[in-house]
Amino acid sequence: MTTNEQVEIFTDGGCRGNPGVGGWGALLRFRGSEKHLKGAEEYTTNNRMELTAAIEALRSLTRPCKVKLITDSKYVKNGITEWLPGWKKKNWRTASGKEVKNKDLWIALEELIQMHEVEWGWVKGHSGHTENDLVDALANQAMDEFSRS
């Protein structure tokens, strides 16, 4: 990476029912420009949507970047920064010996972060954080649009 410039990414995911209709939203900010992303799935979980938001945001980058990715999901942040090495050492098993849920998405996320220099951040959801409120609204819009179609 030849630049000190950083892409800021904010992500959120949610479900109506868990499992149920799910949606995700992402905000990418670079050099004062913003890009909004969103999507939905028919039958999924909240955690899958949180992971999908981070994956789709990183997939949208067109070249290796320095990234600050902020999520309101401790599951995503702790999973990628703390738990992943242990899961891999234990052949994708948790500390209690159970199979890691959402393995497919964890593998996809790990592959994407190897292409970028990612710093992870966490913000409390539904706490008046402007960008988190925006990505929550995008996820809800995606669920609304999916339910209407």
Backbone as CSV, one residue per row, in Angstrom:
resi,resn,N_x,N_y,N_z,CA_x,CA_y,CA_z,C_x,C_y,C_z
1,MET,0.834,-1.172,0.000,0.000,0.000,0.000,0.880,1.237,0.000
2,THR,0.635,2.075,-0.944,1.518,3.214,-1.142,0.962,4.503,-0.556
3,THR,-0.153,4.455,0.071,-0.763,5.682,0.580,-1.080,5.547,2.064
4,ASN,-1.051,6.680,2.744,-1.452,6.703,4.149,-2.938,6.992,4.285
5,GLU,-3.594,7.249,3.147,-5.017,7.533,3.195,-5.784,6.279,3.600
6,GLN,-6.868,6.488,4.299,-7.629,5.377,4.857,-9.086,5.444,4.416
7,VAL,-9.628,4.304,4.091,-11.051,4.173,3.815,-11.727,3.880,5.154
8,GLU,-12.759,4.634,5.459,-13.568,4.346,6.642,-14.778,3.543,6.193
9,ILE,-15.055,2.461,6.911,-16.222,1.633,6.614,-17.008,1.450,7.902
10,PHE,-18.318,1.667,7.810,-19.236,1.409,8.922,-20.217,0.351,8.439
11,THR,-20.486,-0.652,9.266,-21.368,-1.741,8.840,-22.399,-2.077,9.908
12,ASP,-23.505,-2.643,9.433,-24.529,-3.155,10.342,-25.343,-4.211,9.607
13,GLY,-25.887,-5.117,10.368,-26.771,-6.143,9.837,-27.864,-6.420,10.844
14,GLY,-28.963,-6.939,10.357,-30.064,-7.249,11.253,-31.018,-8.232,10.624
15,CYS,-31.946,-8.681,11.433,-32.929,-9.675,11.000,-34.283,-9.339,11.595
16,ARG,-35.308,-9.741,10.892,-36.675,-9.690,11.431,-37.075,-11.129,11.654
17,GLY,-36.933,-11.538,12.889,-36.941,-12.941,13.241,-35.490,-13.375,13.185
18,ASN,-35.114,-14.343,13.957,-33.713,-14.780,13.947,-33.670,-16.292,14.082
19,PRO,-33.816,-17.027,12.984,-33.681,-16.580,11.601,-34.956,-15.948,11.049
20,GLY,-34.752,-15.230,9.955,-35.836,-14.561,9.263,-35.287,-13.749,8.124
21,VAL,-36.087,-12.805,7.637,-35.617,-11.889,6.598,-34.523,-11.023,7.214
22,GLY,-33.395,-10.944,6.524,-32.273,-10.175,7.046,-31.801,-9.132,6.069
23,GLY,-31.153,-8.114,6.607,-30.590,-7.064,5.771,-29.275,-6.588,6.344
24,TRP,-28.486,-5.984,5.470,-27.206,-5.417,5.882,-27.007,-4.079,5.186
25,GLY,-26.206,-3.233,5.817,-25.883,-1.942,5.238,-24.437,-1.597,5.509
26,ALA,-23.860,-0.822,4.605,-22.477,-0.380,4.771,-22.316,1.031,4.218
27,LEU,-21.481,1.788,4.878,-21.087,3.121,4.449,-19.581,3.099,4.253
28,LEU,-19.133,3.485,3.070,-17.711,3.618,2.783,-17.422,5.098,2.588
29,ARG,-16.364,5.590,3.231,-16.004,7.004,3.132,-14.521,7.103,2.771
30,PHE,-14.238,7.875,1.718,-12.860,8.068,1.284,-12.735,9.434,0.639
31,ARG,-11.773,10.222,1.097,-11.517,11.564,0.540,-12.777,12.403,0.459
32,GLY,-13.630,12.325,1.459,-14.834,13.139,1.502,-16.010,12.605,0.714
33,SER,-15.811,11.515,-0.030,-16.920,10.905,-0.771,-17.472,9.722,0.012
34,GLU,-18.750,9.473,-0.183,-19.399,8.362,0.499,-20.091,7.456,-0.507
35,LYS,-20.102,6.173,-0.173,-20.829,5.179,-0.957,-21.653,4.357,0.015
36,HIS,-22.919,4.147,-0.322,-23.814,3.351,0.502,-24.078,2.020,-0.185
37,LEU,-24.016,0.938,0.573,-24.312,-0.402,0.072,-25.353,-1.036,0.969
38,LYS,-26.175,-1.908,0.388,-27.167,-2.624,1.186,-27.586,-3.874,0.449
39,GLY,-28.122,-4.818,1.213,-28.629,-6.038,0.617,-29.482,-6.781,1.617
40,ALA,-30.176,-7.805,1.123,-31.078,-8.566,1.984,-31.084,-10.026,1.565
41,GLU,-31.492,-10.868,2.490,-31.660,-12.300,2.241,-32.970,-12.750,2.871
42,GLU,-33.529,-13.793,2.282,-34.851,-14.253,2.709,-34.845,-14.936,4.073
43,TYR,-33.903,-15.814,4.297,-33.919,-16.615,5.526,-32.492,-16.708,6.041
44,THR,-32.201,-15.931,7.066,-30.831,-15.833,7.557,-30.850,-15.453,9.027
45,THR,-29.668,-15.168,9.572,-29.560,-14.774,10.977,-28.911,-13.400,11.089
46,ASN,-29.077,-12.809,12.244,-28.471,-11.519,12.530,-26.951,-11.589,12.349
47,ASN,-26.306,-12.617,12.910,-24.856,-12.716,12.814,-24.392,-12.866,11.372
48,ARG,-25.129,-13.611,10.564,-24.759,-13.747,9.147,-24.852,-12.394,8.439
49,MET,-25.845,-11.596,8.780,-25.982,-10.288,8.147,-24.875,-9.329,8.607
50,GLU,-24.492,-9.396,9.871,-23.381,-8.569,10.358,-22.097,-8.915,9.605
51,LEU,-21.826,-10.202,9.443,-20.645,-10.641,8.696,-20.740,-10.243,7.222
52,THR,-21.913,-10.417,6.636,-22.100,-10.088,5.221,-21.853,-8.609,4.965
53,ALA,-22.268,-7.756,5.877,-22.034,-6.314,5.708,-20.544,-6.022,5.586
54,ALA,-19.739,-6.603,6.466,-18.289,-6.386,6.411,-17.695,-6.975,5.136
55,ILE,-18.132,-8.169,4.776,-17.625,-8.835,3.566,-17.941,-8.016,2.320
56,GLU,-19.188,-7.616,2.167,-19.582,-6.890,0.961,-18.914,-5.517,0.879
57,ALA,-18.722,-4.868,2.005,-18.024,-3.579,1.998,-16.581,-3.764,1.528
58,LEU,-15.898,-4.760,2.070,-14.508,-5.003,1.664,-14.434,-5.471,0.206
59,ARG,-15.384,-6.273,-0.225,-15.415,-6.727,-1.632,-15.566,-5.567,-2.600
60,SER,-16.192,-4.501,-2.167,-16.444,-3.375,-3.062,-15.193,-2.538,-3.321
61,LEU,-14.154,-2.736,-2.532,-12.911,-1.980,-2.735,-12.214,-2.491,-3.991
62,THR,-11.714,-1.576,-4.797,-11.154,-1.953,-6.096,-9.649,-2.198,-6.069
63,ARG,-8.998,-1.864,-4.948,-7.568,-2.133,-4.822,-7.232,-2.272,-3.345
64,PRO,-6.058,-2.802,-3.006,-5.679,-2.902,-1.595,-5.691,-1.532,-0.924
65,CYS,-6.252,-1.477,0.269,-6.429,-0.207,0.977,-6.111,-0.358,2.452
66,LYS,-5.807,0.797,3.064,-5.838,0.888,4.517,-7.294,1.147,4.872
67,VAL,-7.826,0.361,5.794,-9.249,0.427,6.112,-9.429,0.518,7.617
68,LYS,-10.329,1.373,8.035,-10.829,1.344,9.407,-12.267,0.882,9.301
69,LEU,-12.559,-0.320,9.780,-13.896,-0.892,9.692,-14.528,-0.878,11.076
70,ILE,-15.647,-0.178,11.170,-16.342,-0.019,12.453,-17.680,-0.733,12.378
71,THR,-17.890,-1.625,13.322,-19.100,-2.430,13.404,-19.722,-2.242,14.777
72,ASP,-21.008,-2.537,14.879,-21.638,-2.559,16.196,-21.774,-4.001,16.694
73,SER,-21.120,-4.921,16.003,-21.203,-6.339,16.344,-19.924,-6.805,17.043
74,LYS,-20.036,-7.084,18.332,-18.886,-7.666,19.034,-18.576,-9.048,18.480
75,TYR,-19.592,-9.749,17.986,-19.395,-11.059,17.360,-18.414,-10.942,16.192
76,VAL,-18.620,-9.966,15.322,-17.737,-9.786,14.176,-16.359,-9.314,14.632
77,LYS,-16.313,-8.281,15.445,-15.025,-7.718,15.852,-14.206,-8.737,16.641
78,ASN,-14.800,-9.357,17.639,-14.046,-10.322,18.445,-13.710,-11.570,17.647
79,GLY,-14.628,-11.982,16.782,-14.377,-13.167,15.978,-13.161,-13.008,15.094
80,ILE,-13.059,-11.881,14.406,-11.964,-11.691,13.458,-10.663,-11.303,14.153
81,THR,-10.738,-10.593,15.280,-9.506,-10.116,15.933,-9.004,-11.039,17.035
82,GLU,-9.885,-11.874,17.614,-9.475,-12.690,18.757,-9.696,-14.190,18.547
83,TRP,-10.874,-14.584,18.087,-11.251,-15.994,18.107,-10.759,-16.793,16.902
84,LEU,-10.611,-16.152,15.746,-10.300,-16.855,14.502,-9.056,-17.742,14.575
85,PRO,-7.931,-17.268,15.104,-6.754,-18.151,15.146,-7.001,-19.442,15.936
86,GLY,-7.708,-19.334,17.045,-8.023,-20.512,17.841,-8.954,-21.472,17.120
87,TRP,-9.949,-20.923,16.433,-10.863,-21.769,15.671,-10.095,-22.561,14.622
88,LYS,-9.191,-21.888,13.944,-8.435,-22.565,12.880,-7.524,-23.646,13.466
89,LYS,-6.875,-23.349,14.589,-6.015,-24.348,15.240,-6.816,-25.575,15.660
90,LYS,-8.071,-25.359,16.037,-8.939,-26.443,16.522,-9.807,-27.009,15.402
91,ASN,-9.379,-26.824,14.140,-10.121,-27.335,12.991,-11.566,-26.815,12.975
92,TRP,-11.697,-25.495,13.148,-12.981,-24.800,13.114,-13.940,-25.284,14.201
93,ARG,-13.374,-25.449,15.384,-14.161,-25.781,16.580,-14.001,-24.658,17.596
94,THR,-15.065,-24.429,18.361,-15.015,-23.427,19.424,-14.269,-24.000,20.623
95,ALA,-14.060,-23.175,21.627,-13.394,-23.624,22.851,-14.155,-24.770,23.501
96,SER,-15.476,-24.801,23.319,-16.284,-25.879,23.909,-16.368,-27.105,22.997
97,GLY,-15.698,-27.049,21.838,-15.674,-28.204,20.946,-16.767,-28.230,19.886
98,LYS,-17.654,-27.231,19.906,-18.725,-27.179,18.906,-18.187,-26.620,17.594
99,GLU,-18.844,-26.989,16.496,-18.458,-26.460,15.189,-18.733,-24.954,15.146
100,VAL,-17.797,-24.200,14.583,-17.958,-22.752,14.460,-19.103,-22.458,13.493
101,LYS,-20.035,-21.624,13.944,-21.138,-21.212,13.076,-20.638,-20.185,12.062
102,ASN,-21.234,-20.209,10.899,-20.938,-19.239,9.835,-19.514,-19.357,9.301
103,LYS,-18.977,-20.568,9.335,-17.605,-20.822,8.881,-17.370,-20.277,7.477
104,ASP,-18.337,-20.459,6.580,-18.177,-19.978,5.209,-17.926,-18.477,5.156
105,LEU,-18.630,-17.733,5.991,-18.469,-16.282,5.994,-17.174,-15.861,6.677
106,TRP,-16.787,-16.567,7.738,-15.512,-16.266,8.397,-14.349,-16.481,7.436
107,ILE,-14.408,-17.547,6.644,-13.350,-17.818,5.664,-13.313,-16.700,4.621
108,ALA,-14.474,-16.293,4.138,-14.537,-15.216,3.144,-13.992,-13.909,3.721
109,LEU,-14.353,-13.598,4.951,-13.878,-12.367,5.581,-12.370,-12.411,5.783
110,GLU,-11.864,-13.542,6.222,-10.422,-13.660,6.430,-9.661,-13.464,5.117
111,GLU,-10.160,-14.033,4.034,-9.506,-13.854,2.732,-9.476,-12.385,2.328
112,LEU,-10.563,-11.681,2.569,-10.628,-10.270,2.191,-9.694,-9.404,3.034
113,ILE,-9.593,-9.668,4.320,-8.731,-8.806,5.138,-7.253,-9.042,4.849
114,GLN,-6.925,-10.166,4.232,-5.529,-10.391,3.846,-5.136,-9.496,2.673
115,MET,-6.104,-8.969,1.940,-5.830,-8.088,0.805,-5.716,-6.625,1.225
116,HIS,-6.116,-6.322,2.450,-6.143,-4.944,2.923,-5.467,-4.864,4.288
117,GLU,-5.169,-3.649,4.699,-4.653,-3.397,6.043,-5.841,-2.885,6.861
118,VAL,-6.445,-3.768,7.656,-7.706,-3.444,8.320,-7.501,-3.219,9.816
119,GLU,-7.993,-2.083,10.279,-8.075,-1.783,11.703,-9.549,-1.908,12.075
120,TRP,-9.830,-2.640,13.136,-11.217,-2.904,13.526,-11.623,-2.013,14.683
121,GLY,-12.847,-1.512,14.608,-13.403,-0.708,15.687,-14.814,-1.168,16.011
122,TRP,-15.277,-0.821,17.198,-16.622,-1.186,17.637,-17.308,0.048,18.175
123,VAL,-18.589,0.153,17.895,-19.424,1.219,18.439,-20.711,0.574,18.941
124,LYS,-21.224,1.078,20.034,-22.490,0.559,20.562,-23.618,0.898,19.598
125,GLY,-24.385,-0.114,19.219,-25.504,0.089,18.302,-26.644,0.847,18.957
126,HIS,-27.408,1.545,18.153,-28.610,2.256,18.603,-28.303,3.223,19.750
127,SER,-27.153,3.891,19.625,-26.735,4.807,20.688,-26.582,6.242,20.190
128,GLY,-27.145,6.532,19.011,-27.054,7.886,18.484,-25.786,8.154,17.694
129,HIS,-25.034,7.124,17.354,-23.839,7.279,16.518,-24.306,7.474,15.075
130,THR,-23.987,8.606,14.481,-24.544,9.008,13.184,-24.350,7.949,12.108
131,GLU,-23.116,7.492,11.917,-22.848,6.526,10.858,-23.485,5.177,11.148
132,ASN,-23.501,4.763,12.408,-24.142,3.498,12.752,-25.647,3.578,12.527
133,ASP,-26.234,4.716,12.844,-27.667,4.892,12.579,-27.953,4.817,11.081
134,LEU,-27.053,5.377,10.266,-27.228,5.342,8.816,-27.179,3.909,8.288
135,VAL,-26.180,3.120,8.700,-26.075,1.762,8.176,-27.197,0.875,8.711
136,ASP,-27.684,1.155,9.903,-28.860,0.456,10.418,-30.070,0.766,9.534
137,ALA,-30.217,2.029,9.150,-31.326,2.413,8.272,-31.194,1.739,6.907
138,LEU,-29.975,1.632,6.374,-29.771,0.942,5.100,-30.173,-0.523,5.198
139,ALA,-29.795,-1.175,6.286,-30.170,-2.586,6.481,-31.685,-2.726,6.548
140,ASN,-32.341,-1.818,7.238,-33.805,-1.866,7.336,-34.470,-1.567,5.996
141,GLN,-33.913,-0.632,5.224,-34.433,-0.358,3.880,-34.331,-1.612,3.015
142,ALA,-33.197,-2.288,3.094,-32.992,-3.504,2.298,-34.032,-4.563,2.668
143,MET,-34.302,-4.718,3.970,-35.318,-5.693,4.397,-36.704,-5.273,3.899
144,ASP,-37.019,-3.973,4.002,-38.318,-3.478,3.522,-38.494,-3.747,2.031
145,GLU,-37.456,-3.406,1.244,-37.519,-3.592,-0.206,-37.643,-5.078,-0.554
146,PHE,-36.923,-5.921,0.163,-36.985,-7.362,-0.084,-38.382,-7.896,0.235
147,SER,-38.941,-7.450,1.348,-40.267,-7.925,1.755,-41.356,-7.486,0.778
148,ARG,-41.184,-6.332,0.129,-42.166,-5.842,-0.822,-42.060,-6.532,-2.185
149,SER,-40.884,-7.087,-2.485,-40.679,-7.656,-3.827,-41.222,-9.069,-3.953
